[in-house]
Amino acid sequence: MSKNTNPTDSNGSLEINNATLKKVYSQNWSLYNLSQTKEKMMFLKLLNDAVDFLGIEYEYEFGRPHVPIDDLIKCCAIKVFNCFSSRRTIAELQLAYALGYIRQSYHFNTISKYMNDPTITPWLEKLYKLLALSLVDTESVFAVDATGFGLPHKIRWKEIRMKKLYREVHDFKKLHIISGVRTNIITSAKVTNGTRSDNPEFENLVRATSKQFRMKEILADAGYLSRKNCGISEEVGAVPYIFPKAGVRPRSHGYRAWTRMIRLWKENKQAFREHYHQRSNVESTFSALKRKFSGFVRSKKDTAQTNEILAKVVCHNVAVLISSIFCLGVEVDFD
């Protein structure tokens, strides 16, 4: 008779030194399943309500009437949400038209043309920030980071990162974000060329978020380590937890938050790590965004690539909001 070497019993409990540790799952699967099965239809509804709330006015001009910007934003977001080409998106636009969310089902070339329109860029930025506002009472700890997106017919971002080809390859876009660590909602974002350094974007991301959210902690990796960034965090009322490099000194040079942070790191690493470990949630944000809405862009022109990535941020925030409605009981009202 063979000996049972499985340390877990039929209930999934684990026995160690006569002490039983029961498995605990924080995920409410029934609510999660409900949010996923209703995501697509709720995406269309929330997208429509949020865009309409922006109150984008139609500007009349001489010549052939142009596509209303609010319809254009909805069409671009629907295209990105489904990860379809412009042609394959037409059926999705027909569905949105049948539900009364857009004025007509537009030609696929129209979508590609207006994706390259710089006038929609600021509206996409306003849109993802509006969506994030619904979680203003939920998020208070934030993490900053950046990731790359591969371009059409170019080497993938994953290969650039794994093979350390940053200096050899310049054909990729970079998305800089700050996101809440509880829900992974993106509160501020900036799209730049792939060679842009991460550190300079820290201030703009933090200050933009502080205008809408009460920030208690800001987490970032060693790439953002500087006295200035610690000072910026303190100015917005947050405690910085930026991972120190070897040999750093606690001398403030006018930034007291720097001294407190470095001393905590040197004297009580465990306490520092208890806060800093939450930074990994921003990696989860990138993972979720890329798995659902792709880690590369289809657009070929620079402005269109920026708008497409911002549309991914919009889609991500809508998806996070839907999950929060079911799993956290968040109420959404744009009125």
N, C-alpha and C positions, 0 to 999 in steps of 0.2 A: 504494500500500500504506500503510495507516494505521499510525502509530507507537503502540506499546504504552505507555500512560501509567501503567499500574498498577505501583507500586513493589514489589509483593509478588510472589514467585515461586509456583510451583505448590505448594510446601510451606508456604506461609503466612509465609515469612521476609520481613523488611523490610530493604532495602538503603539505607543512608545514608552518603554519602561513602566508598563502597567498603567500608564495614563492615557486616556482616550481623548484624541483631538478630533472633533467633529468638523467635517467639511462645511464651509459656509460660502454660499453664493450670494453676492450682493445684487446680482442682476435679477430683476423681476421679469422673467421671460414672457409671461402672458402680456404684460404691458409693452414690452419690447416688440413682440410679434405683432401686436396690434398697430404699433407705430409704423412698422415696416410695411405691413399689408395695405395701409391707408396712405402711405407716403406720397405716391404720385399725385393722387387727386388733391390731397391737402397742399402739396407743393404748388399746384396751379392756383388754388384759392388764395394761399398766403402771398404768393408772388403778385397776383392781381391786386389784392388789397393794399399791399405795401407800395406798389408802383402808383396806384391811384391816389394814395395818401400824399405822395410827393407833389401832386398837383402840377404836373408838367403841362404847360400851356402850348397849344399848337400855334406855330408861327406861320402866318400866311405870307407867301412870296409870289412874285410873278412867275409865270411858266407852269410847268406840270406840277401838280400837288405832290409834295414829298410824303414819305411815310411818317406818321406821328411818332414822336420820340418814345412815348410811353409804350406803344405797340412794339416798337423796335427793340426796346429793352426786354420786354417779355419774350419776344421771339428768340433773341440771342440767349437768354437764360434757359429757355426750353431746349434749345439746341445743345447747349453745354450740359444740361442736366441729364439728357439721354445719351450723351457721347456719340451722337450721330453726325454724319456728314450733312451738308445743307439739303441735299436731295432727299435723304431718308428722314429728315426732320419734318417734311411736308405733312405727313400723316398726323404727327403730333400737333402741328399748327391747326390742322383741320379739327382736331378734337378741342383745342382751346377756343377756336372760333365757334364751334357748336355749343360750347358752354357759356359763350358770351364774354370771354375774357379778352379777345382781340377783335378788331373791326372787320378783318378779313384774313383769309389764308394767303399769305404773300408768296411770291415766286422765290425759289431757292437762291437765285442770283441776287435778289434784293437783300436777303439775309447776309450774304457774303459781302456785298457792297457796303452796307451800313455798319457791319461789324468794324470796319476800318474808319468809322466816323469819329473824330476826336470829341465831338459835342456830347457823346454819351458817356465818356469817361467819368466826368464829375458826378453824373447821375448814378452810375454804378457804385461809386464811392459812397454817396449819400444813402443808397439803398441798403448796402450791407451794414452800415452803421445804424440805420433805422431798425433793421431786423435784430441787431444785437441789443438794442435798448430794452427789449422785452425781458432780458435777463439781468437788468441792472441791479435787482435785489438779490440775485443768486451768486454773482461773481464778485470777488474782492481780491483774489490772488491771481496774478497774471504772469505769463512767461513769454519771453521774446526770443525769436529765432528766425532763420531764413532757410529757404530751400530752392532748388533749381527746377526748371521745366525745359525739357528738350524741345527743339524746334523741328519743323518738317524736314525730312531727308538729312537730318544731322545726327550726330552721335547722341545716345540717350544720356540723361542726367545721371542715371544709376552707374553707367560705365565711367562717366567723368569723375564721379565721387569715389568709386571703388578703386579706380586705377590712378587716382591723384593727377588728373589731367587738367587741373584748373588753369595752368599757365599756357598749355598747348592748345586748349580748346576754348573758343570765345563765343561759340554759337549756342547760347542758351539764355533763358530769361531767369531772373531771380525774384522770388516773392518774399518780402520781409513782412512779418506779422507779429502782433502781440495778441495772445488769446487767453481766455479764462481757463483755469486748470480744472474746474469742476465739470463744465459742459463742453469745453473745446470751442466755444463761440469765438469768432475772430472779431475783435473790436477795432482794430486799425491795421491797415495793410498798405504796402507800397511795392510797385513792380518796377524793377530796374534791369539794366543789362547784367549779364552773368558775372562780369568782372567787378561789379560794384562791391565794395567792402561792406560787411554787416554792421560794424560799429557805428558809422555816422547816422544810421537810420534810427538808432535807439531813442534819441531825444524826441523826434517827431512822433514816433509810435506811442511813446509813453504820454506825452503831453496831449495828444489827440484823445487817448483813452481817458485821461484824467478829467476831461471836460464832460464826460458822460457817466463815468463810474467812480465810485469811492474805492481807491486803491490802497490796500493794506500791505501787500508784499509784491515785489517784482523779482522774478527769477530769470537768470540768463547764464549761459556758459562762459568760459574764459575768453571767448572772442569779444565779449562786451566789457571786459574788465578795464575800468578806468575810474579815477577819482571823480571826474566830471559826471559820469553816469550815476555814480552813487549820490552825488549832490542833486542831480535831477530827480532821482527817486525820492529823496528826502523832501524836495520842494513840493512834490505832488502828494505828500503825506504817506508815502510807502516806505517800507523797510527793504533795502536791497539785499538780495542773496545772489551775488555773482561769483562764480567759482574762481578762487584765487589761483594764480600761477605760483610755481616754486620760487621762493626767495623774496616774495613781496614783503614790504615793510608797512607798518601801521601809521606812519607819519601822515598827518592829515593834509598838509599844504592848503588849509582852508576848507577842507571837506570832512566834517566830523563823522558823517555817515560811513565814510571809507574806514576811518580808524575803528569804529565800533564793529564793522563787518569783519575786518581782518583780525581783530582781537578775538572775536567769537570763533573764527575759523582756527586760530592758533591755540586757543585755550580750551575750546569745547567743540571738537569736530562733530561729535555725535549730534549735538543740538543744532549745529549749522546744517548738517545733512538732513535732519528731520524736516526742515523747511525746503532745502534745495532739491530734494528728490522729486518734488512735485513738478519740477521743470520738464521731466520726461513727458508730461502730458502734451506739451507743444509738439513733440515728435508724433504723438498719437493723432494730433490735429492734422499734420501733414499726411500721415499715413491714411487717415480716413478720407481726406480730400482727394488724394491721388487714386486711391482704390475705387472710389465712387465716380470721380469725374475726370480721371486720366492724369498721368504724370507728364504728358506732352501736349503741345498746342497744335491745332490743325492750320491755323491762319498763317499766311506767309508774309504779310506786311507788319511792320513794327507796331503801329497803332492798333491794328486788329489783334495782335498777339497780347498786348497789354489789356485790351478790353476783354479778350477771351479769358485771361487769367483772373481778372476782376469778377467776371461772370461766374467763374468757378467758386470764388469766395462767396458770392451771393448765394449760389446753390448750396454750398456747404452750410451757410448760416440758416437757410431755410430748413435744411435737413436736421440741423441741431435743434432748431426751434420746435419742429414736429416731435422729435424725440422727447424734448423737455415738456411739451404739452401733456404727453401720455405718462412719462416716467416721473416727472417732478411736479405735475399739476400746475404748470405755468399757464397763466391766462394771457392771451394775446389780443390786444385791442389797439388798432392804429388810429382810432378816432380821438 
